[in-house]
Amino acid sequence: MPAPTHKVLKSLLGAWALAACSAEETAAVEEHLTDCATCADEAVRLRDAVALLHPEDNLDLDPRLRSRVLSACLGRRPARVPVPDWVAPYDAETARLDALLHDIGEAEWRAPVRLKWFDGERPVARDTTAAAVIGHLLAVDGLVAAVLGLPDPLGPLVAEGATPTERTEAFWTTAAGDPAGQAPGAVRGGWREQSHALTRTASFAGAEAADRPVPYGPVSLPLADSFVDRAFECWVHAVDIADAIDYPYASPSAGHLHRMVDLGARLLPAAIAGRRRAGLAPPPHALVPAGAPGRTLHLEVEGSGGGHWYIPLDSPGATTSAAETVAHVALDAVEFCRLAAGHIPPEEAAAGQTGDRQAIRDALYATASLSRL
């Protein structure tokens, strides 16, 4: 029997979204969706439309839900176009945050949420709402969306090269970004639709897309690192919301947490150099040419998702060397992430420290300086 044509399969999408296809038709449609991006996009829109016709089940109603979902997932064949490893943390963290948002009421959307970060010299805090936090994630995720050819939610509201903070402030001044100006479901819906589109588009983009630069104002990150950065910020702000409404929220899986720690560790040499240029840290002991060995800090991150990193202290381009190690810092993986998020000040980081005190201080303050609004 010949395989159904594209035209026939496209005509079945509506019935498929309503679960009205036969088993053979369902299998044919789902196999087609792994190869046809146009039909995959249409299928997502139809499924979302069908979801509006039926109220979502509360995730807390049945404690067996998680095991049933995992069993069903493991019983299916792997997707022909799987989510890349560097997108998986973002996919997981957006799904976890979406589950949290599903479970909160309208009053909790308006509850005060405290955002915290480190401005290079001191801790900074700002009170906002859960709805505004989701608007912030939507605005900054737009940087990644633009690189993938998706619509930027800010459009002409910001100039090219705007920083994440500038984008957030611009979005908050609009009616769409004002939590008092729209229903919480609309805030969640816009962010959710964009996060799904980012994951889907990156999955179809191919491995070569991982190196595309994503501008964060004056600096840029490869697309692969940007997805890890967005996963990290999604988790951090999910915890901010959860803390505000006394909702339990777990840490990421070990593999995803390791990717977040690794990104932070790789950004430390440039952060140390940036603090020195800004006059926030003393100059290096010696100028080290790029590629030459220089003084090294051993960063040991313990627990789930941890590992060992060696950080060049005198130049971002210097190589590290065990013989040149002058300091050793050890701290827990979640504690390292909290420090990188600006949620704890550097002097309060529960770290084991030995060796050059200034080198240790430079590393801890540089870690906190990775944070931003």
Disulfide bonds with the S-S distance in Angstrom:
none
